[in-house]
Amino acid sequence: MESVITAVVTGVLTLVGVLVSNSRSQAVIEVKLDNLASKVEKHNSMVERTYGLERRMAVLESEVEAMRKDG
């Protein structure tokens, strides 16, 4: 009977340890995921600004080329 009680207590303590460990790991993963999402958002913003700058540059280049032809 003692061995059964010992096994049950050991099993419960192991289960509690695993649950605590998993919750901590989950918290770390969530923090890392939030940081990654923030970095991706900044990157996407930079890409959008770069595309905008490229479009504006193309317009300016065509205007300069038109001015050269006229003048």
PDB file with one MODEL, atoms N, CA, C and O in Angstrom:
MODEL        1
ATOM      1  N   MET A   1       0.819  -1.203   0.000  1.00  0.00           N
ATOM      2  CA  MET A   1       0.000   0.000   0.000  1.00  0.00           C
ATOM      3  C   MET A   1       0.857   1.259   0.000  1.00  0.00           C
ATOM      4  O   MET A   1       0.505   2.257  -0.629  1.00  0.00           O
ATOM      5  N   GLU A   2       1.985   1.210   0.707  1.00  0.00           N
ATOM      6  CA  GLU A   2       2.878   2.372   0.742  1.00  0.00           C
ATOM      7  C   GLU A   2       3.424   2.705  -0.639  1.00  0.00           C
ATOM      8  O   GLU A   2       3.570   3.875  -0.991  1.00  0.00           O
ATOM      9  N   SER A   3       3.722   1.683  -1.410  1.00  0.00           N
ATOM     10  CA  SER A   3       4.281   1.930  -2.739  1.00  0.00           C
ATOM     11  C   SER A   3       3.250   2.592  -3.654  1.00  0.00           C
ATOM     12  O   SER A   3       3.617   3.406  -4.501  1.00  0.00           O
ATOM     13  N   VAL A   4       1.989   2.262  -3.502  1.00  0.00           N
ATOM     14  CA  VAL A   4       0.938   2.887  -4.301  1.00  0.00           C
ATOM     15  C   VAL A   4       0.796   4.354  -3.930  1.00  0.00           C
ATOM     16  O   VAL A   4       0.679   5.212  -4.805  1.00  0.00           O
ATOM     17  N   ILE A   5       0.806   4.642  -2.636  1.00  0.00           N
ATOM     18  CA  ILE A   5       0.708   6.033  -2.170  1.00  0.00           C
ATOM     19  C   ILE A   5       1.915   6.827  -2.653  1.00  0.00           C
ATOM     20  O   ILE A   5       1.772   7.959  -3.114  1.00  0.00           O
ATOM     21  N   THR A   6       3.099   6.238  -2.548  1.00  0.00           N
ATOM     22  CA  THR A   6       4.310   6.900  -3.011  1.00  0.00           C
ATOM     23  C   THR A   6       4.241   7.178  -4.508  1.00  0.00           C
ATOM     24  O   THR A   6       4.625   8.258  -4.956  1.00  0.00           O
ATOM     25  N   ALA A   7       3.759   6.222  -5.275  1.00  0.00           N
ATOM     26  CA  ALA A   7       3.639   6.386  -6.726  1.00  0.00           C
ATOM     27  C   ALA A   7       2.638   7.482  -7.061  1.00  0.00           C
ATOM     28  O   ALA A   7       2.886   8.284  -7.961  1.00  0.00           O
ATOM     29  N   VAL A   8       1.516   7.534  -6.356  1.00  0.00           N
ATOM     30  CA  VAL A   8       0.506   8.553  -6.614  1.00  0.00           C
ATOM     31  C   VAL A   8       1.050   9.933  -6.278  1.00  0.00           C
ATOM     32  O   VAL A   8       0.878  10.874  -7.053  1.00  0.00           O
ATOM     33  N   VAL A   9       1.714  10.062  -5.112  1.00  0.00           N
ATOM     34  CA  VAL A   9       2.288  11.350  -4.707  1.00  0.00           C
ATOM     35  C   VAL A   9       3.344  11.788  -5.710  1.00  0.00           C
ATOM     36  O   VAL A   9       3.385  12.952  -6.108  1.00  0.00           O
ATOM     37  N   THR A  10       4.189  10.865  -6.112  1.00  0.00           N
ATOM     38  CA  THR A  10       5.236  11.181  -7.088  1.00  0.00           C
ATOM     39  C   THR A  10       4.617  11.607  -8.417  1.00  0.00           C
ATOM     40  O   THR A  10       5.079  12.559  -9.046  1.00  0.00           O
ATOM     41  N   GLY A  11       3.581  10.907  -8.836  1.00  0.00           N
ATOM     42  CA  GLY A  11       2.914  11.253 -10.088  1.00  0.00           C
ATOM     43  C   GLY A  11       2.283  12.633 -10.031  1.00  0.00           C
ATOM     44  O   GLY A  11       2.384  13.405 -10.985  1.00  0.00           O
ATOM     45  N   VAL A  12       1.630  12.948  -8.914  1.00  0.00           N
ATOM     46  CA  VAL A  12       0.997  14.260  -8.770  1.00  0.00           C
ATOM     47  C   VAL A  12       2.051  15.356  -8.761  1.00  0.00           C
ATOM     48  O   VAL A  12       1.877  16.382  -9.418  1.00  0.00           O
ATOM     49  N   LEU A  13       3.144  15.157  -8.028  1.00  0.00           N
ATOM     50  CA  LEU A  13       4.204  16.164  -7.982  1.00  0.00           C
ATOM     51  C   LEU A  13       4.847  16.344  -9.357  1.00  0.00           C
ATOM     52  O   LEU A  13       5.178  17.464  -9.745  1.00  0.00           O
ATOM     53  N   THR A  14       5.021  15.270 -10.076  1.00  0.00           N
ATOM     54  CA  THR A  14       5.576  15.359 -11.429  1.00  0.00           C
ATOM     55  C   THR A  14       4.631  16.133 -12.341  1.00  0.00           C
ATOM     56  O   THR A  14       5.068  16.983 -13.117  1.00  0.00           O
ATOM     57  N   LEU A  15       3.350  15.843 -12.250  1.00  0.00           N
ATOM     58  CA  LEU A  15       2.361  16.544 -13.059  1.00  0.00           C
ATOM     59  C   LEU A  15       2.360  18.041 -12.751  1.00  0.00           C
ATOM     60  O   LEU A  15       2.306  18.860 -13.668  1.00  0.00           O
ATOM     61  N   VAL A  16       2.419  18.402 -11.479  1.00  0.00           N
ATOM     62  CA  VAL A  16       2.461  19.816 -11.092  1.00  0.00           C
ATOM     63  C   VAL A  16       3.717  20.476 -11.652  1.00  0.00           C
ATOM     64  O   VAL A  16       3.657  21.587 -12.176  1.00  0.00           O
ATOM     65  N   GLY A  17       4.856  19.789 -11.540  1.00  0.00           N
ATOM     66  CA  GLY A  17       6.106  20.331 -12.073  1.00  0.00           C
ATOM     67  C   GLY A  17       6.042  20.561 -13.572  1.00  0.00           C
ATOM     68  O   GLY A  17       6.520  21.583 -14.065  1.00  0.00           O
ATOM     69  N   VAL A  18       5.462  19.629 -14.296  1.00  0.00           N
ATOM     70  CA  VAL A  18       5.341  19.751 -15.750  1.00  0.00           C
ATOM     71  C   VAL A  18       4.416  20.912 -16.109  1.00  0.00           C
ATOM     72  O   VAL A  18       4.702  21.681 -17.026  1.00  0.00           O
ATOM     73  N   LEU A  19       3.312  21.032 -15.385  1.00  0.00           N
ATOM     74  CA  LEU A  19       2.371  22.120 -15.676  1.00  0.00           C
ATOM     75  C   LEU A  19       2.998  23.486 -15.411  1.00  0.00           C
ATOM     76  O   LEU A  19       2.801  24.415 -16.194  1.00  0.00           O
ATOM     77  N   VAL A  20       3.743  23.619 -14.326  1.00  0.00           N
ATOM     78  CA  VAL A  20       4.414  24.890 -14.013  1.00  0.00           C
ATOM     79  C   VAL A  20       5.463  25.195 -15.079  1.00  0.00           C
ATOM     80  O   VAL A  20       5.566  26.329 -15.548  1.00  0.00           O
ATOM     81  N   SER A  21       6.223  24.201 -15.453  1.00  0.00           N
ATOM     82  CA  SER A  21       7.261  24.387 -16.475  1.00  0.00           C
ATOM     83  C   SER A  21       6.645  24.792 -17.806  1.00  0.00           C
ATOM     84  O   SER A  21       7.155  25.687 -18.479  1.00  0.00           O
ATOM     85  N   ASN A  22       5.561  24.146 -18.185  1.00  0.00           N
ATOM     86  CA  ASN A  22       4.904  24.481 -19.448  1.00  0.00           C
ATOM     87  C   ASN A  22       4.327  25.883 -19.436  1.00  0.00           C
ATOM     88  O   ASN A  22       4.386  26.581 -20.449  1.00  0.00           O
ATOM     89  N   SER A  23       3.776  26.304 -18.324  1.00  0.00           N
ATOM     90  CA  SER A  23       3.206  27.651 -18.276  1.00  0.00           C
ATOM     91  C   SER A  23       4.302  28.709 -18.388  1.00  0.00           C
ATOM     92  O   SER A  23       4.103  29.750 -19.013  1.00  0.00           O
ATOM     93  N   ARG A  24       5.439  28.443 -17.790  1.00  0.00           N
ATOM     94  CA  ARG A  24       6.568  29.383 -17.909  1.00  0.00           C
ATOM     95  C   ARG A  24       7.085  29.417 -19.336  1.00  0.00           C
ATOM     96  O   ARG A  24       7.379  30.486 -19.871  1.00  0.00           O
ATOM     97  N   SER A  25       7.194  28.260 -19.946  1.00  0.00           N
ATOM     98  CA  SER A  25       7.653  28.206 -21.337  1.00  0.00           C
ATOM     99  C   SER A  25       6.681  28.935 -22.247  1.00  0.00           C
ATOM    100  O   SER A  25       7.094  29.647 -23.161  1.00  0.00           O
ATOM    101  N   GLN A  26       5.402  28.760 -22.002  1.00  0.00           N
ATOM    102  CA  GLN A  26       4.381  29.432 -22.809  1.00  0.00           C
ATOM    103  C   GLN A  26       4.497  30.940 -22.673  1.00  0.00           C
ATOM    104  O   GLN A  26       4.338  31.666 -23.655  1.00  0.00           O
ATOM    105  N   ALA A  27       4.774  31.422 -21.455  1.00  0.00           N
ATOM    106  CA  ALA A  27       4.917  32.868 -21.239  1.00  0.00           C
ATOM    107  C   ALA A  27       6.118  33.409 -22.007  1.00  0.00           C
ATOM    108  O   ALA A  27       6.045  34.486 -22.598  1.00  0.00           O
ATOM    109  N   VAL A  28       7.220  32.665 -21.999  1.00  0.00           N
ATOM    110  CA  VAL A  28       8.418  33.095 -22.722  1.00  0.00           C
ATOM    111  C   VAL A  28       8.143  33.122 -24.220  1.00  0.00           C
ATOM    112  O   VAL A  28       8.552  34.052 -24.914  1.00  0.00           O
ATOM    113  N   ILE A  29       7.458  32.108 -24.711  1.00  0.00           N
ATOM    114  CA  ILE A  29       7.136  32.050 -26.137  1.00  0.00           C
ATOM    115  C   ILE A  29       6.246  33.226 -26.534  1.00  0.00           C
ATOM    116  O   ILE A  29       6.445  33.821 -27.593  1.00  0.00           O
ATOM    117  N   GLU A  30       5.268  33.565 -25.696  1.00  0.00           N
ATOM    118  CA  GLU A  30       4.385  34.687 -26.004  1.00  0.00           C
ATOM    119  C   GLU A  30       5.143  36.009 -26.065  1.00  0.00           C
ATOM    120  O   GLU A  30       4.870  36.843 -26.928  1.00  0.00           O
ATOM    121  N   VAL A  31       6.094  36.203 -25.151  1.00  0.00           N
ATOM    122  CA  VAL A  31       6.890  37.432 -25.159  1.00  0.00           C
ATOM    123  C   VAL A  31       7.730  37.506 -26.433  1.00  0.00           C
ATOM    124  O   VAL A  31       7.802  38.550 -27.082  1.00  0.00           O
ATOM    125  N   LYS A  32       8.360  36.394 -26.779  1.00  0.00           N
ATOM    126  CA  LYS A  32       9.176  36.366 -27.995  1.00  0.00           C
ATOM    127  C   LYS A  32       8.328  36.590 -29.238  1.00  0.00           C
ATOM    128  O   LYS A  32       8.755  37.276 -30.167  1.00  0.00           O
ATOM    129  N   LEU A  33       7.134  36.017 -29.261  1.00  0.00           N
ATOM    130  CA  LEU A  33       6.250  36.194 -30.399  1.00  0.00           C
ATOM    131  C   LEU A  33       5.794  37.643 -30.529  1.00  0.00           C
ATOM    132  O   LEU A  33       5.715  38.173 -31.637  1.00  0.00           O
ATOM    133  N   ASP A  34       5.495  38.283 -29.405  1.00  0.00           N
ATOM    134  CA  ASP A  34       5.124  39.703 -29.434  1.00  0.00           C
ATOM    135  C   ASP A  34       6.266  40.556 -29.969  1.00  0.00           C
ATOM    136  O   ASP A  34       6.043  41.467 -30.766  1.00  0.00           O
ATOM    137  N   ASN A  35       7.499  40.260 -29.529  1.00  0.00           N
ATOM    138  CA  ASN A  35       8.660  41.010 -30.010  1.00  0.00           C
ATOM    139  C   ASN A  35       8.857  40.805 -31.513  1.00  0.00           C
ATOM    140  O   ASN A  35       9.161  41.747 -32.246  1.00  0.00           O
ATOM    141  N   LEU A  36       8.683  39.581 -31.950  1.00  0.00           N
ATOM    142  CA  LEU A  36       8.834  39.283 -33.377  1.00  0.00           C
ATOM    143  C   LEU A  36       7.764  39.993 -34.198  1.00  0.00           C
ATOM    144  O   LEU A  36       8.050  40.526 -35.270  1.00  0.00           O
ATOM    145  N   ALA A  37       6.543  39.999 -33.699  1.00  0.00           N
ATOM    146  CA  ALA A  37       5.456  40.681 -34.412  1.00  0.00           C
ATOM    147  C   ALA A  37       5.750  42.168 -34.533  1.00  0.00           C
ATOM    148  O   ALA A  37       5.473  42.776 -35.567  1.00  0.00           O
ATOM    149  N   SER A  38       6.309  42.751 -33.484  1.00  0.00           N
ATOM    150  CA  SER A  38       6.664  44.171 -33.521  1.00  0.00           C
ATOM    151  C   SER A  38       7.739  44.437 -34.572  1.00  0.00           C
ATOM    152  O   SER A  38       7.661  45.415 -35.316  1.00  0.00           O
ATOM    153  N   LYS A  39       8.733  43.568 -34.628  1.00  0.00           N
ATOM    154  CA  LYS A  39       9.803  43.739 -35.615  1.00  0.00           C
ATOM    155  C   LYS A  39       9.281  43.579 -37.034  1.00  0.00           C
ATOM    156  O   LYS A  39       9.692  44.312 -37.933  1.00  0.00           O
ATOM    157  N   VAL A  40       8.380  42.626 -37.241  1.00  0.00           N
ATOM    158  CA  VAL A  40       7.802  42.418 -38.571  1.00  0.00           C
ATOM    159  C   VAL A  40       6.992  43.640 -38.983  1.00  0.00           C
ATOM    160  O   VAL A  40       7.036  44.059 -40.140  1.00  0.00           O
ATOM    161  N   GLU A  41       6.255  44.210 -38.036  1.00  0.00           N
ATOM    162  CA  GLU A  41       5.463  45.408 -38.334  1.00  0.00           C
ATOM    163  C   GLU A  41       6.363  46.572 -38.733  1.00  0.00           C
ATOM    164  O   GLU A  41       6.049  47.300 -39.675  1.00  0.00           O
ATOM    165  N   LYS A  42       7.475  46.753 -38.029  1.00  0.00           N
ATOM    166  CA  LYS A  42       8.419  47.823 -38.377  1.00  0.00           C
ATOM    167  C   LYS A  42       9.013  47.571 -39.758  1.00  0.00           C
ATOM    168  O   LYS A  42       9.163  48.501 -40.551  1.00  0.00           O
ATOM    169  N   HIS A  43       9.353  46.316 -40.047  1.00  0.00           N
ATOM    170  CA  HIS A  43       9.931  45.974 -41.345  1.00  0.00           C
ATOM    171  C   HIS A  43       8.934  46.254 -42.467  1.00  0.00           C
ATOM    172  O   HIS A  43       9.291  46.836 -43.492  1.00  0.00           O
ATOM    173  N   ASN A  44       7.700  45.842 -42.270  1.00  0.00           N
ATOM    174  CA  ASN A  44       6.685  46.073 -43.297  1.00  0.00           C
ATOM    175  C   ASN A  44       6.473  47.558 -43.533  1.00  0.00           C
ATOM    176  O   ASN A  44       6.273  47.986 -44.670  1.00  0.00           O
ATOM    177  N   SER A  45       6.516  48.337 -42.479  1.00  0.00           N
ATOM    178  CA  SER A  45       6.378  49.784 -42.615  1.00  0.00           C
ATOM    179  C   SER A  45       7.528  50.354 -43.427  1.00  0.00           C
ATOM    180  O   SER A  45       7.322  51.221 -44.276  1.00  0.00           O
ATOM    181  N   MET A  46       8.729  49.874 -43.173  1.00  0.00           N
ATOM    182  CA  MET A  46       9.894  50.356 -43.914  1.00  0.00           C
ATOM    183  C   MET A  46       9.789  49.977 -45.390  1.00  0.00           C
ATOM    184  O   MET A  46      10.133  50.774 -46.263  1.00  0.00           O
ATOM    185  N   VAL A  47       9.318  48.771 -45.667  1.00  0.00           N
ATOM    186  CA  VAL A  47       9.173  48.333 -47.055  1.00  0.00           C
ATOM    187  C   VAL A  47       8.152  49.212 -47.778  1.00  0.00           C
ATOM    188  O   VAL A  47       8.372  49.613 -48.921  1.00  0.00           O
ATOM    189  N   GLU A  48       7.041  49.507 -47.111  1.00  0.00           N
ATOM    190  CA  GLU A  48       6.034  50.372 -47.722  1.00  0.00           C
ATOM    191  C   GLU A  48       6.598  51.764 -47.998  1.00  0.00           C
ATOM    192  O   GLU A  48       6.341  52.333 -49.058  1.00  0.00           O
ATOM    193  N   ARG A  49       7.355  52.313 -47.067  1.00  0.00           N
ATOM    194  CA  ARG A  49       7.961  53.631 -47.280  1.00  0.00           C
ATOM    195  C   ARG A  49       8.959  53.586 -48.434  1.00  0.00           C
ATOM    196  O   ARG A  49       9.039  54.525 -49.226  1.00  0.00           O
ATOM    197  N   THR A  50       9.715  52.501 -48.528  1.00  0.00           N
ATOM    198  CA  THR A  50      10.696  52.365 -49.605  1.00  0.00           C
ATOM    199  C   THR A  50      10.002  52.332 -50.963  1.00  0.00           C
ATOM    200  O   THR A  50      10.448  52.989 -51.904  1.00  0.00           O
ATOM    201  N   TYR A  51       8.913  51.570 -51.068  1.00  0.00           N
ATOM    202  CA  TYR A  51       8.168  51.533 -52.325  1.00  0.00           C
ATOM    203  C   TYR A  51       7.628  52.922 -52.672  1.00  0.00           C
ATOM    204  O   TYR A  51       7.653  53.330 -53.833  1.00  0.00           O
ATOM    205  N   GLY A  52       7.149  53.632 -51.676  1.00  0.00           N
ATOM    206  CA  GLY A  52       6.665  54.997 -51.912  1.00  0.00           C
ATOM    207  C   GLY A  52       7.770  55.898 -52.417  1.00  0.00           C
ATOM    208  O   GLY A  52       7.566  56.677 -53.349  1.00  0.00           O
ATOM    209  N   LEU A  53       8.940  55.796 -51.807  1.00  0.00           N
ATOM    210  CA  LEU A  53      10.081  56.599 -52.246  1.00  0.00           C
ATOM    211  C   LEU A  53      10.501  56.246 -53.670  1.00  0.00           C
ATOM    212  O   LEU A  53      10.855  57.125 -54.456  1.00  0.00           O
ATOM    213  N   GLU A  54      10.458  54.955 -53.995  1.00  0.00           N
ATOM    214  CA  GLU A  54      10.823  54.537 -55.352  1.00  0.00           C
ATOM    215  C   GLU A  54       9.840  55.106 -56.376  1.00  0.00           C
ATOM    216  O   GLU A  54      10.247  55.543 -57.452  1.00  0.00           O
ATOM    217  N   ARG A  55       8.555  55.100 -56.045  1.00  0.00           N
ATOM    218  CA  ARG A  55       7.559  55.678 -56.974  1.00  0.00           C
ATOM    219  C   ARG A  55       7.798  57.170 -57.141  1.00  0.00           C
ATOM    220  O   ARG A  55       7.777  57.681 -58.261  1.00  0.00           O
ATOM    221  N   ARG A  56       8.025  57.874 -56.034  1.00  0.00           N
ATOM    222  CA  ARG A  56       8.280  59.316 -56.123  1.00  0.00           C
ATOM    223  C   ARG A  56       9.547  59.597 -56.925  1.00  0.00           C
ATOM    224  O   ARG A  56       9.601  60.550 -57.701  1.00  0.00           O
ATOM    225  N   MET A  57      10.560  58.761 -56.732  1.00  0.00           N
ATOM    226  CA  MET A  57      11.814  58.945 -57.464  1.00  0.00           C
ATOM    227  C   MET A  57      11.598  58.755 -58.960  1.00  0.00           C
ATOM    228  O   MET A  57      12.168  59.486 -59.770  1.00  0.00           O
ATOM    229  N   ALA A  58      10.781  57.779 -59.325  1.00  0.00           N
ATOM    230  CA  ALA A  58      10.501  57.548 -60.739  1.00  0.00           C
ATOM    231  C   ALA A  58       9.789  58.751 -61.342  1.00  0.00           C
ATOM    232  O   ALA A  58      10.093  59.153 -62.465  1.00  0.00           O
ATOM    233  N   VAL A  59       8.853  59.325 -60.611  1.00  0.00           N
ATOM    234  CA  VAL A  59       8.146  60.514 -61.101  1.00  0.00           C
ATOM    235  C   VAL A  59       9.125  61.669 -61.271  1.00  0.00           C
ATOM    236  O   VAL A  59       9.110  62.361 -62.289  1.00  0.00           O
ATOM    237  N   LEU A  60       9.973  61.873 -60.271  1.00  0.00           N
ATOM    238  CA  LEU A  60      10.953  62.967 -60.346  1.00  0.00           C
ATOM    239  C   LEU A  60      11.926  62.770 -61.503  1.00  0.00           C
ATOM    240  O   LEU A  60      12.279  63.726 -62.194  1.00  0.00           O
ATOM    241  N   GLU A  61      12.354  61.541 -61.710  1.00  0.00           N
ATOM    242  CA  GLU A  61      13.273  61.268 -62.816  1.00  0.00           C
ATOM    243  C   GLU A  61      12.606  61.566 -64.155  1.00  0.00           C
ATOM    244  O   GLU A  61      13.238  62.120 -65.055  1.00  0.00           O
ATOM    245  N   SER A  62      11.332  61.201 -64.290  1.00  0.00           N
ATOM    246  CA  SER A  62      10.652  61.486 -65.557  1.00  0.00           C
ATOM    247  C   SER A  62      10.449  62.991 -65.735  1.00  0.00           C
ATOM    248  O   SER A  62      10.520  63.494 -66.857  1.00  0.00           O
ATOM    249  N   GLU A  63      10.199  63.711 -64.644  1.00  0.00           N
ATOM    250  CA  GLU A  63      10.060  65.165 -64.739  1.00  0.00           C
ATOM    251  C   GLU A  63      11.382  65.818 -65.117  1.00  0.00           C
ATOM    252  O   GLU A  63      11.407  66.752 -65.918  1.00  0.00           O
ATOM    253  N   VAL A  64      12.474  65.335 -64.550  1.00  0.00           N
ATOM    254  CA  VAL A  64      13.794  65.886 -64.897  1.00  0.00           C
ATOM    255  C   VAL A  64      14.103  65.589 -66.360  1.00  0.00           C
ATOM    256  O   VAL A  64      14.624  66.446 -67.074  1.00  0.00           O
ATOM    257  N   GLU A  65      13.790  64.401 -66.798  1.00  0.00           N
ATOM    258  CA  GLU A  65      14.035  64.045 -68.201  1.00  0.00           C
ATOM    259  C   GLU A  65      13.190  64.923 -69.121  1.00  0.00           C
ATOM    260  O   GLU A  65      13.670  65.349 -70.171  1.00  0.00           O
ATOM    261  N   ALA A  66      11.955  65.197 -68.750  1.00  0.00           N
ATOM    262  CA  ALA A  66      11.097  66.081 -69.554  1.00  0.00           C
ATOM    263  C   ALA A  66      11.655  67.490 -69.591  1.00  0.00           C
ATOM    264  O   ALA A  66      11.615  68.136 -70.638  1.00  0.00           O
ATOM    265  N   MET A  67      12.169  67.979 -68.488  1.00  0.00           N
ATOM    266  CA  MET A  67      12.769  69.321 -68.434  1.00  0.00           C
ATOM    267  C   MET A  67      14.003  69.409 -69.316  1.00  0.00           C
ATOM    268  O   MET A  67      14.253  70.436 -69.947  1.00  0.00           O
ATOM    269  N   ARG A  68      14.771  68.332 -69.357  1.00  0.00           N
ATOM    270  CA  ARG A  68      15.977  68.327 -70.197  1.00  0.00           C
ATOM    271  C   ARG A  68      15.586  68.399 -71.672  1.00  0.00           C
ATOM    272  O   ARG A  68      16.232  69.092 -72.459  1.00  0.00           O
ATOM    273  N   LYS A  69      14.539  67.690 -72.036  1.00  0.00           N
ATOM    274  CA  LYS A  69      14.103  67.698 -73.430  1.00  0.00           C
ATOM    275  C   LYS A  69      13.552  69.065 -73.828  1.00  0.00           C
ATOM    276  O   LYS A  69      13.750  69.526 -74.952  1.00  0.00           O
ATOM    277  N   ASP A  70      12.850  69.711 -72.875  1.00  0.00           N
ATOM    278  CA  ASP A  70      12.263  71.018 -73.175  1.00  0.00           C
ATOM    279  C   ASP A  70      13.303  72.146 -73.168  1.00  0.00           C
ATOM    280  O   ASP A  70      13.206  73.116 -73.919  1.00  0.00           O
ATOM    281  N   GLY A  71      14.272  71.985 -72.315  1.00  0.00           N
ATOM    282  CA  GLY A  71      15.170  73.115 -72.131  1.00  0.00           C
ATOM    283  C   GLY A  71      16.496  72.913 -72.688  1.00  0.00           C
ATOM    284  O   GLY A  71      17.345  73.799 -72.595  1.00  0.00           O
TER     285      GLY A  71
ENDMDL
END
